[in-house]
Amino acid sequence: ARGGGPDNDGFFAARAGVHLRRYDLDQPIGDDGSPSLAIPITSVDAGLVFERDWSLFGTTFTHTLEPRAYYVYIPYREQNSLPAFDSAIDDYNFGQLFTENRYLGNDRIGDANQLTIGVTSRLLQPGTGAERLRVALAQRFYFEDQRVTLNEVPRSASSSDILLAVEGRISDAWTIAGLVQQNLDSGQNERFNVAARYTPSPGRALFASYRYTRQLVNPTGEGSEIQQIDLAAQWPVNAQWTLLGRYNYSIVDMSAWGWLDRAAFVFSKDEDTLGAYPNLKRWFAAVEARPAVARARRVGANHTFKTEMDETALRAMFPSN
């Protein structure tokens, strides 16, 4: 349902449904080779849109304020013993905050008794309605502890991290965007993204971004830090040819390479030092294949390094001793 006056609008949507699934397993779970589930899902989504004229830099924009509340209730049904053929943990973002299930796929339907509160504010270009600036803030509040899991540690906090996103078109050619995810309980910054795009004309574009994630959890539940720089360009040279290029650089991977390269001197003298750590070995192999590593090896190829741990070496490594 929708309603409102000349300077405001709103919406209200209530949903109720049942998720049904049944398995036919070659290897039964206990004595049941065909487990089945029926999980009721209820959600209520409501929001308001307020508008006003706002003069800024000599232009009268339409300024909006859009609060939104989204409640979801899904009762607990035991699923941790069931197989997960096509499910994964969904990314934590604005879209997921206003979604019923925290998992992708159908093998896990997360239990939920939660309320998401968010607010968005926009500046709209007069006449065209084009969006010049958008600022969004949202957080989720939990009324029960998590019980359904998929490789992750069950959540026990009463609220989620807070998300703040800003995106603006500061001119006809320049667009900037930023995202911050902050853990208010620990005071830690969980995610920080910033990006800029330059598009002077159709077919011409330059893009640059920096991405930081303190602990990115992959679909298997493993976490790792992400620090990446991304550069991309598209530029026509004539009517027939256009140059395209992209460069992605992982700051964390390259800073850890030197330590991994010396792993044999730390763990053992075996040829397959990382054999007991297959995930670490695959990651190291991917980093080892980068051109920057090849250049680093060429730099050290003609140098003779000191191997004796004598008094001079100890002073260099531990200058305070």
C-alpha positions as CSV (number, residue, x, y, z in Angstrom):
1,A,0.0,0.0,0.0
2,R,1.2,3.6,-0.7
3,G,-0.1,6.9,0.3
4,G,0.9,10.5,1.1
5,G,0.4,14.2,0.4
6,P,1.9,16.5,-2.1
7,D,5.3,16.7,-0.3
8,N,5.5,13.3,1.2
9,D,4.8,9.7,0.2
10,G,5.1,6.3,1.9
11,F,4.7,2.6,1.5
12,F,3.7,-0.4,3.6
13,A,4.1,-4.1,2.5
14,A,3.4,-7.2,4.6
15,R,4.4,-10.7,3.4
16,A,3.8,-14.2,4.7
17,G,4.9,-17.4,3.1
18,V,6.2,-20.9,3.7
19,H,9.5,-22.3,2.5
20,L,9.1,-26.0,1.6
21,R,11.9,-28.4,0.7
22,R,12.5,-32.1,0.7
23,Y,15.7,-34.1,0.1
24,D,16.1,-37.5,-1.5
25,L,19.5,-38.6,-0.3
26,D,21.6,-41.6,-1.4
27,Q,23.3,-41.5,2.0
28,P,20.6,-41.0,4.7
29,I,21.1,-38.7,7.6
30,G,20.5,-41.0,10.5
31,D,17.5,-43.1,9.7
32,D,15.9,-40.5,7.4
33,G,16.8,-40.6,3.7
34,S,14.2,-38.0,2.8
35,P,14.2,-35.2,5.3
36,S,11.8,-32.4,4.7
37,L,11.2,-28.9,6.2
38,A,8.4,-26.4,6.3
39,I,9.6,-22.9,7.5
40,P,7.1,-20.0,7.8
41,I,8.5,-16.6,6.8
42,T,6.9,-13.3,7.7
43,S,8.1,-9.8,7.0
44,V,6.8,-6.2,7.2
45,D,8.4,-3.4,5.2
46,A,7.4,0.3,5.7
47,G,8.9,3.6,4.8
48,L,8.2,7.3,4.3
49,V,9.5,9.8,1.7
50,F,9.6,13.5,2.6
51,E,10.5,16.1,0.1
52,R,11.4,19.8,0.2
53,D,13.1,22.4,-2.0
54,W,16.7,23.2,-1.0
55,S,18.8,25.9,-2.6
56,L,22.5,25.0,-2.9
57,F,25.2,26.7,-5.0
58,G,22.6,28.8,-6.8
59,T,20.5,25.8,-7.8
60,T,17.2,24.7,-6.2
61,F,17.3,20.9,-5.7
62,T,14.7,18.5,-4.4
63,H,15.9,17.2,-1.1
64,T,14.4,14.0,0.2
65,L,14.5,12.2,3.6
66,E,13.5,8.6,3.4
67,P,13.3,6.6,6.7
68,R,12.6,2.9,6.4
69,A,11.9,0.0,8.8
70,Y,12.0,-3.7,7.9
71,Y,11.0,-6.5,10.3
72,V,11.5,-10.2,9.7
73,Y,10.4,-13.2,11.7
74,I,11.5,-16.7,10.8
75,P,11.2,-19.4,13.5
76,Y,14.1,-21.7,14.2
77,R,14.1,-25.1,12.4
78,E,17.1,-27.4,12.8
79,Q,19.1,-27.4,9.5
80,N,22.7,-27.7,10.6
81,S,22.7,-31.4,10.1
82,L,21.3,-31.1,6.5
83,P,23.5,-30.9,3.4
84,A,24.3,-27.5,1.8
85,F,24.4,-28.1,-1.9
86,D,23.9,-24.6,-3.2
87,S,23.9,-22.2,-0.2
88,A,26.5,-19.6,0.8
89,I,26.7,-16.7,3.3
90,D,25.4,-13.6,1.7
91,D,27.5,-10.4,1.7
92,Y,26.7,-7.8,4.3
93,N,25.4,-4.8,2.4
94,F,22.4,-2.5,2.1
95,G,20.5,-4.9,-0.1
96,Q,21.0,-7.8,2.4
97,L,19.9,-5.7,5.3
98,F,16.4,-5.5,3.7
99,T,16.3,-9.2,2.7
100,E,14.5,-12.0,4.6
101,N,17.2,-14.7,4.4
102,R,20.9,-14.1,5.3
103,Y,21.9,-17.0,3.1
104,L,22.0,-17.4,-0.7
105,G,20.4,-20.6,-2.1
106,N,17.8,-22.8,-0.6
107,D,19.7,-25.2,1.8
108,R,19.7,-22.7,4.7
109,I,16.9,-20.4,5.8
110,G,18.2,-18.4,8.7
111,D,16.2,-18.0,11.9
112,A,15.3,-14.4,12.4
113,N,13.6,-12.1,14.8
114,Q,15.1,-8.8,13.7
115,L,14.4,-5.2,12.8
116,T,16.4,-3.1,10.3
117,I,16.3,0.7,10.6
118,G,17.6,2.8,7.8
119,V,17.4,6.3,6.4
120,T,18.4,7.7,2.9
121,S,18.7,11.3,1.8
122,R,19.0,12.4,-1.8
123,L,19.5,15.6,-3.8
124,L,17.6,15.5,-7.1
125,Q,18.3,17.7,-10.1
126,P,15.4,20.0,-10.8
127,G,13.5,19.3,-14.0
128,T,15.2,16.0,-14.8
129,G,15.0,14.3,-11.4
130,A,18.6,13.0,-11.8
131,E,20.2,12.0,-8.6
132,R,23.2,14.3,-7.7
133,L,23.9,13.0,-4.1
134,R,22.7,10.0,-2.0
135,V,23.6,9.4,1.6
136,A,22.3,6.2,3.3
137,L,22.7,4.9,6.8
138,A,21.3,1.5,8.2
139,Q,21.7,-0.9,11.0
140,R,20.0,-4.2,12.0
141,F,18.8,-5.0,15.6
142,Y,18.4,-8.6,16.8
143,F,15.9,-9.8,19.4
144,E,17.2,-13.4,19.5
145,D,20.5,-15.2,19.2
146,Q,21.4,-16.9,16.0
147,R,21.0,-20.7,15.9
148,V,21.0,-21.7,12.2
149,T,24.6,-21.6,10.8
150,L,26.6,-22.4,7.6
151,N,30.3,-22.6,8.6
152,E,30.2,-19.3,10.4
153,V,30.3,-18.6,14.2
154,P,26.8,-18.0,15.5
155,R,26.0,-14.4,16.2
156,S,25.2,-13.4,19.7
157,A,25.3,-9.6,19.5
158,S,22.1,-7.6,19.8
159,S,22.9,-5.4,16.8
160,S,24.8,-5.5,13.5
161,D,27.6,-3.3,12.2
162,I,26.4,0.1,11.0
163,L,26.6,0.9,7.3
164,L,27.2,4.4,5.8
165,A,27.2,5.0,2.1
166,V,27.8,8.2,0.1
167,E,27.5,8.5,-3.6
168,G,27.6,11.8,-5.5
169,R,27.8,13.2,-9.0
170,I,29.8,16.3,-8.4
171,S,29.8,17.3,-12.1
172,D,28.6,16.0,-15.4
173,A,31.9,14.1,-15.7
174,W,32.9,13.2,-12.1
175,T,31.2,10.6,-9.8
176,I,32.5,9.6,-6.3
177,A,31.4,6.9,-3.9
178,G,32.3,5.7,-0.5
179,L,31.2,3.0,2.0
180,V,32.0,2.6,5.7
181,Q,31.1,-0.4,7.8
182,Q,31.8,0.2,11.5
183,N,31.5,-2.2,14.5
184,L,30.2,0.1,17.2
185,D,30.8,-2.6,20.0
186,S,34.6,-3.0,19.3
187,G,35.2,0.3,17.7
188,Q,36.8,-1.4,14.7
189,N,36.4,-0.4,11.1
190,E,35.3,-3.5,9.3
191,R,35.1,-2.1,5.7
192,F,36.1,1.0,3.9
193,N,35.6,1.5,0.1
194,V,36.2,4.7,-1.9
195,A,36.0,5.1,-5.7
196,A,36.0,7.8,-8.3
197,R,34.9,7.7,-12.0
198,Y,35.6,10.2,-14.7
199,T,33.3,10.1,-17.8
200,P,33.8,13.1,-20.0
201,S,31.8,11.7,-22.9
202,P,30.2,8.5,-24.0
203,G,32.8,5.7,-24.5
204,R,35.5,7.5,-22.4
205,A,35.9,6.5,-18.8
206,L,38.6,6.4,-16.1
207,F,38.0,4.5,-12.8
208,A,40.0,4.2,-9.6
209,S,39.0,2.6,-6.3
210,Y,40.5,1.5,-2.9
211,R,38.9,-1.4,-1.1
212,Y,39.6,-2.5,2.5
213,T,37.8,-5.3,4.4
214,R,39.1,-6.4,7.8
215,Q,37.7,-9.9,7.6
216,L,36.1,-11.1,4.4
217,V,34.3,-14.4,5.0
218,N,34.1,-16.6,1.9
219,P,31.3,-19.2,1.3
220,T,33.3,-21.9,3.3
221,G,33.4,-19.7,6.4
222,E,37.1,-18.8,6.1
223,G,38.1,-15.1,6.6
224,S,40.9,-13.0,5.3
225,E,41.9,-9.3,5.2
226,I,41.4,-7.5,1.9
227,Q,43.3,-4.3,0.8
228,Q,43.1,-3.7,-3.0
229,I,43.6,-0.9,-5.5
230,D,41.7,-1.1,-8.7
231,L,42.3,1.0,-11.8
232,A,40.4,0.7,-15.1
233,A,40.1,2.7,-18.3
234,Q,38.2,2.8,-21.6
235,W,39.3,5.3,-24.2
236,P,38.7,5.4,-28.0
237,V,41.7,6.1,-30.2
238,N,39.7,6.4,-33.4
239,A,36.4,5.3,-34.9
240,Q,37.4,1.7,-35.1
241,W,39.6,1.1,-32.0
242,T,39.1,1.6,-28.3
243,L,41.7,0.9,-25.6
244,L,40.5,-1.1,-22.6
245,G,42.5,-1.9,-19.5
246,R,42.3,-2.9,-15.9
247,Y,44.8,-3.3,-13.1
248,N,44.1,-4.8,-9.7
249,Y,46.7,-4.8,-6.9
250,S,46.4,-6.5,-3.6
251,I,48.4,-4.7,-0.9
252,V,47.9,-7.4,1.7
253,D,49.1,-10.2,-0.5
254,M,52.3,-8.5,-1.6
255,S,53.1,-7.3,2.0
256,A,52.8,-10.9,3.2
257,W,54.9,-12.4,0.3
258,G,58.2,-11.8,1.9
259,W,57.2,-13.7,5.0
260,L,55.8,-16.6,3.1
261,D,58.9,-16.8,0.9
262,R,61.0,-17.4,4.0
263,A,58.6,-20.0,5.5
264,A,61.1,-22.8,4.9
265,F,63.5,-21.1,7.4
266,V,60.7,-20.8,10.0
267,F,58.8,-24.1,9.8
268,S,61.3,-26.6,8.4
269,K,63.8,-27.4,5.7
270,D,61.3,-29.6,3.8
271,E,60.8,-29.0,0.1
272,D,57.1,-28.8,0.6
273,T,57.0,-26.5,3.6
274,L,53.4,-25.5,3.2
275,G,52.1,-28.9,2.3
276,A,50.2,-29.2,5.6
277,Y,48.5,-25.9,4.8
278,P,46.7,-26.4,1.4
279,N,44.8,-23.1,1.5
280,L,47.9,-21.1,2.4
281,K,49.8,-23.0,-0.3
282,R,47.3,-22.1,-3.0
283,W,47.3,-18.4,-2.0
284,F,51.1,-18.3,-2.0
285,A,51.2,-19.9,-5.4
286,A,48.8,-17.2,-6.8
287,V,50.9,-14.4,-5.2
288,E,54.2,-16.1,-6.5
289,A,52.9,-15.9,-10.1
290,R,52.5,-12.1,-10.0
291,P,54.9,-9.9,-12.1
292,A,55.9,-7.9,-9.0
293,V,57.3,-11.1,-7.4
294,A,59.3,-11.9,-10.5
295,R,60.8,-8.4,-10.5
296,A,61.6,-8.8,-6.8
297,R,63.4,-12.0,-7.4
298,R,65.4,-10.4,-10.3
299,V,66.5,-7.6,-7.9
300,G,67.9,-10.1,-5.4
301,A,69.4,-12.5,-8.0
302,N,72.8,-10.8,-8.1
303,H,73.1,-10.1,-4.4
304,T,74.9,-12.2,-1.8
305,F,73.1,-12.1,1.5
306,K,74.7,-12.7,4.8
307,T,73.8,-16.1,6.3
308,E,75.8,-16.1,9.6
309,M,74.0,-15.1,12.7
310,D,77.0,-13.3,14.2
311,E,77.2,-10.2,16.4
312,T,76.9,-7.8,13.4
313,A,73.7,-9.6,12.2
314,L,72.2,-9.5,15.7
315,R,72.8,-5.8,16.0
316,A,71.2,-5.2,12.7
317,M,68.1,-7.3,13.5
318,F,67.7,-6.2,17.1
319,P,69.2,-2.7,17.4
320,S,67.9,-2.1,20.9
321,N,69.9,-5.0,22.3
